[in-house]
Amino acid sequence: MDSIPNLPLFFSMFLILYLIAYFIVFRCWSPKIRPEASSCFISLFHGTPAVFLATFAIFSDQNRGFSSSNTETQNLALDYSIAYFLTDLLHYLIFFPSDILFIAHHLATLFVFITCRHLVFHGSFAILSLLILAEVTSFCQNVWTLATARRHDNRLAAKVYSFLSPYFYAFYSVVRGIFGPFFMYQMGAFYMSGGADNVIPRWVWISWMFVVLTAIGVSILWISNLWLDLFKEKTAKLEKEL
């Protein structure tokens, strides 16, 4: 299987999906939230499929490990995610060029994927495992984001937001606050032991660890603020009822 055409093929797919979302699916939405909704739309086509694709790619490799070489299926999974992040990066550069945090996040993520895929040709077990942890909550997050965008002018969106918020926050907290740091510890312990020094240069895995550590830290800060906002909303509602 030749994976060379995968990246432009996937990029074209996500770009077309974005245009369909912007000009057809969300054509009646406010111009202020149409770009964000379109971004969520392509994320729905990336997150859950990427989890299944990455899981299959990992478990189909009998020699999987932190220093194992990338298989063709693993490269396919990496290409799929690279194409998505390139498309979403383009979205931010066009509509939200001042959103430095998300632009930096996408650039850092692309750096990790591209160095794994095209520079060292090893380490996809670690990178795809992190991808699974990052994207397993994406379906809930995208539904929550869409509901959040319309909760003030749509009764159904308000109900979805109210119902989904605590469950999504709890799910996200467990994944990003427990499983993510645990896997990062295992990954860091292996690389610091020198187990991959012959195939992955130290500067590469150190940069990977820095990106992962920063992403987890920002995620924990983000979800902590959401928990705080939810607590304030519930407290204010209770006080109003009393």
Solvent accessible surface area in square Angstrom, and as a share of the most:
residue,aa,sasa,rsa
1,M,138,0.62
2,D,93,0.48
3,S,18,0.12
4,I,141,0.72
5,P,72,0.45
6,N,16,0.08
7,L,48,0.24
8,P,77,0.49
9,L,113,0.56
10,F,30,0.12
11,F,57,0.24
12,S,50,0.32
13,M,70,0.31
14,F,0,0.00
15,L,60,0.30
16,I,99,0.50
17,L,27,0.14
18,Y,16,0.06
19,L,81,0.40
20,I,67,0.34
21,A,0,0.00
22,Y,36,0.14
23,F,123,0.51
24,I,96,0.49
25,V,70,0.40
26,F,15,0.06
27,R,148,0.54
28,C,116,0.69
29,W,53,0.19
30,S,52,0.33
31,P,101,0.63
32,K,176,0.75
33,I,34,0.17
34,R,38,0.14
35,P,7,0.05
36,E,71,0.32
37,A,2,0.01
38,S,0,0.00
39,S,13,0.08
40,C,9,0.06
41,F,33,0.14
42,I,0,0.00
43,S,12,0.08
44,L,51,0.25
45,F,88,0.37
46,H,0,0.00
47,G,0,0.00
48,T,53,0.31
49,P,54,0.34
50,A,3,0.02
51,V,21,0.12
52,F,144,0.60
53,L,41,0.21
54,A,0,0.00
55,T,47,0.27
56,F,130,0.54
57,A,0,0.00
58,I,6,0.03
59,F,132,0.55
60,S,60,0.39
61,D,12,0.06
62,Q,172,0.77
63,N,123,0.63
64,R,98,0.36
65,G,21,0.20
66,F,30,0.12
67,S,36,0.23
68,S,19,0.12
69,S,62,0.40
70,N,22,0.11
71,T,44,0.25
72,E,91,0.41
73,T,32,0.19
74,Q,1,0.00
75,N,22,0.11
76,L,35,0.18
77,A,3,0.02
78,L,0,0.00
79,D,1,0.01
80,Y,21,0.08
81,S,0,0.00
82,I,1,0.01
83,A,0,0.00
84,Y,15,0.06
85,F,12,0.05
86,L,60,0.30
87,T,3,0.02
88,D,5,0.03
89,L,18,0.09
90,L,70,0.35
91,H,7,0.03
92,Y,25,0.10
93,L,90,0.45
94,I,110,0.56
95,F,76,0.32
96,F,69,0.29
97,P,81,0.51
98,S,97,0.63
99,D,46,0.24
100,I,119,0.60
101,L,109,0.54
102,F,90,0.38
103,I,19,0.10
104,A,50,0.38
105,H,78,0.35
106,H,7,0.03
107,L,95,0.47
108,A,32,0.25
109,T,21,0.12
110,L,9,0.04
111,F,73,0.31
112,V,9,0.05
113,F,9,0.04
114,I,71,0.36
115,T,10,0.06
116,C,0,0.00
117,R,24,0.09
118,H,90,0.40
119,L,90,0.45
120,V,13,0.07
121,F,112,0.47
122,H,39,0.17
123,G,0,0.00
124,S,1,0.01
125,F,38,0.16
126,A,0,0.00
127,I,3,0.01
128,L,0,0.00
129,S,14,0.09
130,L,26,0.13
131,L,7,0.04
132,I,35,0.18
133,L,36,0.18
134,A,38,0.30
135,E,18,0.08
136,V,59,0.34
137,T,0,0.00
138,S,9,0.06
139,F,117,0.49
140,C,35,0.21
141,Q,51,0.23
142,N,10,0.05
143,V,43,0.25
144,W,20,0.07
145,T,25,0.15
146,L,34,0.17
147,A,6,0.05
148,T,40,0.23
149,A,32,0.25
150,R,49,0.18
151,R,66,0.24
152,H,159,0.71
153,D,101,0.52
154,N,55,0.28
155,R,195,0.71
156,L,128,0.64
157,A,12,0.09
158,A,37,0.28
159,K,128,0.54
160,V,47,0.27
161,Y,21,0.08
162,S,57,0.37
163,F,139,0.58
164,L,27,0.14
165,S,0,0.00
166,P,42,0.26
167,Y,135,0.51
168,F,1,0.00
169,Y,3,0.01
170,A,46,0.36
171,F,77,0.32
172,Y,9,0.03
173,S,32,0.21
174,V,63,0.36
175,V,8,0.05
176,R,40,0.15
177,G,33,0.32
178,I,106,0.54
179,F,108,0.45
180,G,5,0.05
181,P,36,0.23
182,F,120,0.50
183,F,27,0.11
184,M,29,0.13
185,Y,154,0.58
186,Q,76,0.34
187,M,0,0.00
188,G,3,0.03
189,A,45,0.35
190,F,66,0.27
191,Y,0,0.00
192,M,128,0.57
193,S,86,0.56
194,G,26,0.25
195,G,37,0.35
196,A,1,0.00
197,D,57,0.29
198,N,133,0.68
199,V,44,0.25
200,I,0,0.00
201,P,55,0.35
202,R,113,0.41
203,W,140,0.49
204,V,0,0.00
205,W,12,0.04
206,I,89,0.45
207,S,26,0.17
208,W,0,0.00
209,M,33,0.15
210,F,140,0.58
211,V,29,0.17
212,V,14,0.08
213,L,103,0.51
214,T,65,0.38
215,A,36,0.28
216,I,18,0.09
217,G,39,0.38
218,V,56,0.32
219,S,10,0.06
220,I,70,0.35
221,L,115,0.57
222,W,82,0.29
223,I,8,0.04
224,S,54,0.35
225,N,73,0.38
226,L,24,0.12
227,W,95,0.33
228,L,91,0.46
229,D,69,0.36
230,L,16,0.08
231,F,138,0.57
232,K,118,0.50
233,E,69,0.31
234,K,96,0.41
235,T,48,0.28
236,A,58,0.45
237,K,121,0.51
238,L,102,0.51
239,E,116,0.52
240,K,179,0.76
241,E,121,0.54
242,L,171,0.85
